[in-house]
Amino acid sequence: MKEPEQTVNITTLIQPGENWQAKAGSAAIVIDVLRATTCIVVALSFGASAVYPVASITAARKLAHNLHGNPLLAGERGGLRIPGFDLGNSPLEFQSPAIRKHPIVLCTTNGSKAIERFAGSGRPLYTAALVNLSAATEALSQFNEICIVCAGKEGRFSLEDAFCAGGVITKLNSKRKLSLDDPGLVCQELWEDYKNNPLKLLQTCNHGIYLQSLGMSADLEFCSQVDIYDRVPRWTGKALRLEEA
C-alpha cells in the first residue's frame, strides 16, 4: 500500500518584520525582485565568488576591508548607487567579466536586511527572483516546512515580491501537496493574474514606478524575465554561493 504524500507547510511572510519559528526539516527563501535577489543570481552566474549581504553601509565597508580576494562594494540607497561603491543595485551592472572571481559585499535597503535577518535561523536559506524561479522551486521541493520571505519596501508590503512568491507556490504545488496560509493564497492568486505579463506588474507596482522615475526602465525589463537562470543562491554560513548543480 502506497504511503500518503506528506503535506508541505508553507508560511508566507509578506512583510519582512514578521516572525517565523524555524522547525526541523525546514528552509527559508528570500525574495527581492526589484532588485537585490535578481542581482545576486546574476552576479554569481557571471562568476562572482560569493555575495555577502550586509544591512548597513558602515558594516559593508568594514567587511570589504577585511575580506580577501579584492572584494567589490555594491549597493544602493534610494535606488541609487552608494557614493564610493564599485557597483549599484542594477542587475545589468553585474553582467560583466570584471566581477569574475571577486567577492561582492552587497548593501541594499530591503533585500540585504531580509537575508541577514533570516540567515540567523540556522536552517537552509535560499534567494529567489523571477529570473531563477524554477531553480529556486526545485531547491525547495525537498523540504516539508518552507518559509517564503518577501523583502518588501522599507518594511512595507511590495506587490512584486508577493507576485514572485505566488510563482514559487504555484510551481511547488505542481510537485508537492501544499498547505498554505492566507498570504500564500493571495500571492498565488496574484501570480495567476499576471503570470503572462510580469513586466506589466513591475511597471505598475509602487517600486517599479519609482525606478522608472530614476530612468531605470531597463532594470524592470530585465527583472521581469522568468527562468533565464537555472541556479539558486544558497547561504553557506557567511555568504551566498550557487547551489551545486
C-alpha positions in Angstrom: 0.0 0.0 0.0 1.4 3.4 -1.0 2.0 5.8 1.8 0.1 9.1 1.7 2.1 12.0 0.4 3.4 14.3 3.1 2.0 17.8 3.0 4.4 20.7 2.7 3.5 23.5 5.1 4.2 27.0 3.6 4.5 30.1 5.7 4.4 33.3 3.5 5.7 36.5 5.1 4.5 39.4 3.0 6.3 41.9 5.3 9.9 41.4 6.4 9.3 42.2 10.0 7.1 39.2 10.6 8.4 36.3 12.6 8.9 32.7 11.7 9.7 29.8 14.0 12.1 27.6 12.2 11.5 23.8 12.6 13.5 20.7 11.9 13.4 19.9 8.2 12.5 23.5 7.2 14.0 26.0 4.8 13.6 29.7 4.1 13.8 31.7 0.8 14.1 35.4 0.5 12.6 37.3 -2.5 13.5 40.9 -3.6 12.7 41.0 -7.3 13.5 44.8 -7.5 16.4 44.2 -7.3 18.7 42.6 -4.7 17.9 38.9 -5.3 17.9 39.4 -9.0 21.4 40.9 -8.7 22.6 38.1 -6.5 21.8 35.3 -9.0 23.2 37.4 -11.9 26.5 38.2 -10.0 27.1 34.6 -9.1 26.2 33.3 -12.5 28.7 35.7 -14.0 31.4 34.3 -11.8 31.5 36.3 -8.6 33.0 34.0 -5.9 30.4 34.9 -3.3 27.9 37.6 -2.3 27.9 38.9 1.3 24.6 40.7 2.1 25.1 43.4 4.7 22.4 45.7 6.1 24.4 48.9 6.9 26.9 50.9 4.8 29.4 51.1 7.7 29.3 47.3 8.1 29.7 46.8 4.4 32.8 49.0 4.2 34.3 47.2 7.2 33.7 43.8 5.8 35.1 44.7 2.4 38.2 46.0 4.1 38.7 42.7 5.9 37.9 40.3 3.0 40.5 38.7 0.8 40.2 38.4 -3.0 39.8 42.1 -3.9 36.1 42.5 -2.9 33.7 44.8 -4.7 31.3 47.0 -2.8 27.8 47.1 -4.3 24.5 48.6 -3.1 22.0 51.4 -3.1 20.2 53.9 -1.1 17.1 55.4 -2.6 17.6 53.2 -5.6 20.9 54.9 -6.5 24.5 53.7 -6.1 26.0 54.4 -2.7 28.8 57.1 -3.1 32.2 55.4 -3.3 30.8 51.9 -4.1 32.0 50.0 -7.1 28.5 48.9 -8.2 24.9 49.9 -7.6 21.9 47.6 -7.5 21.2 47.1 -11.1 21.4 43.6 -12.5 22.8 45.0 -15.7 25.9 46.1 -13.8 26.7 42.6 -12.8 26.7 41.2 -16.3 30.4 41.8 -16.6 33.5 39.6 -16.7 35.1 42.2 -14.4 33.3 40.7 -11.4 34.6 37.2 -12.1 36.2 35.6 -9.0 35.6 38.7 -6.9 33.6 38.5 -3.7 30.8 41.1 -3.6 29.6 42.9 -0.5 26.0 43.9 -1.2 24.2 46.5 0.9 20.6 47.3 -0.2 17.7 48.9 1.5 15.5 45.9 1.7 16.9 42.6 0.4 20.2 42.6 2.3 18.4 43.3 5.5 15.9 40.4 5.0 18.7 38.0 4.1 20.8 39.0 7.0 17.9 38.6 9.4 16.8 35.1 8.2 20.4 33.8 7.8 20.4 33.5 11.6 17.6 31.0 11.6 20.0 28.1 11.4 18.0 26.5 8.6 18.9 26.3 4.9 18.4 29.7 3.2 18.0 30.5 -0.5 17.2 33.5 -2.6 14.8 33.7 -5.5 13.6 36.2 -8.1 11.7 35.8 -11.3 14.9 35.1 -13.2 15.6 31.9 -11.4 12.1 30.9 -10.3 12.1 27.3 -11.3 15.6 26.6 -10.0 14.6 28.1 -6.6 11.4 26.0 -6.6 13.3 22.8 -7.3 15.7 23.5 -4.4 12.7 24.0 -2.0 10.9 20.9 -3.2 12.9 18.6 -0.9 11.6 20.3 2.3 8.4 19.8 4.2 8.4 23.2 6.0 9.1 26.3 4.0 9.1 30.0 4.8 8.8 32.4 1.9 10.1 35.8 2.9 9.1 38.9 0.8 11.7 41.6 1.4 9.2 44.3 0.8 9.9 48.0 0.5 11.2 49.8 3.6 9.3 47.5 5.9 6.1 47.6 3.9 4.3 45.2 1.5 5.5 45.1 -2.1 3.5 43.8 -4.9 6.4 42.4 -7.0 7.7 40.2 -4.2 4.3 38.8 -3.4 3.9 38.1 -7.1 7.1 36.1 -7.2 6.1 34.3 -4.0 3.0 33.2 -5.8 5.1 31.8 -8.6 7.1 29.8 -6.2 4.0 28.5 -4.6 2.3 27.6 -7.9 5.4 25.7 -9.1 5.8 23.9 -5.8 2.2 22.9 -6.0 2.9 21.0 -9.2 5.4 18.9 -7.3 4.1 18.5 -3.8 0.9 18.7 -1.8 0.8 22.1 -0.1 -0.8 23.6 3.0 -1.0 27.4 2.5 -1.7 30.3 4.9 -3.9 33.2 3.8 -1.0 35.3 2.5 0.2 32.4 0.4 -3.3 32.0 -1.1 -3.3 35.7 -2.0 0.2 35.5 -3.6 -0.9 32.5 -5.6 -3.9 34.5 -7.0 -1.7 37.4 -7.8 0.6 35.1 -9.8 -2.3 33.7 -11.8 -3.5 37.3 -12.6 -0.1 38.5 -14.0 1.9 35.4 -14.9 1.5 36.1 -18.6 2.7 39.7 -18.3 5.2 40.1 -15.4 6.6 43.3 -16.9 3.2 45.0 -16.6 3.1 44.2 -12.9 6.6 45.5 -12.4 5.8 48.7 -14.3 2.7 49.4 -12.2 3.8 48.4 -8.7 5.0 51.2 -6.4 8.7 50.5 -6.5 8.6 49.9 -10.3 7.1 53.3 -10.8 9.8 54.8 -8.6 12.6 53.1 -10.5 11.2 54.3 -13.8 11.3 57.8 -12.5 15.0 57.3 -12.0 15.4 56.2 -15.6 15.8 52.5 -14.7 13.1 51.0 -17.0 15.7 48.6 -18.4 16.1 47.1 -15.0 12.4 46.4 -14.8 12.5 44.7 -18.2 15.4 42.5 -17.1 13.9 41.6 -13.7 10.6 40.6 -15.3 12.2 37.7 -17.2 11.2 34.3 -15.9 13.7 31.4 -15.7 16.7 32.9 -17.6 19.0 31.3 -15.0 18.9 27.7 -13.8 20.8 28.0 -10.5 19.8 29.1 -7.0 22.0 31.0 -4.4 22.3 29.4 -1.0 23.5 30.7 2.3 26.7 28.9 3.2 27.2 30.3 6.7 28.9 33.6 5.8 27.8 34.4 2.2 25.6 33.3 -0.7 27.0 31.0 -3.3 25.4 29.0 -6.1 23.9 25.7 -5.1 25.8 22.8 -6.6 24.1 21.6 -9.8 
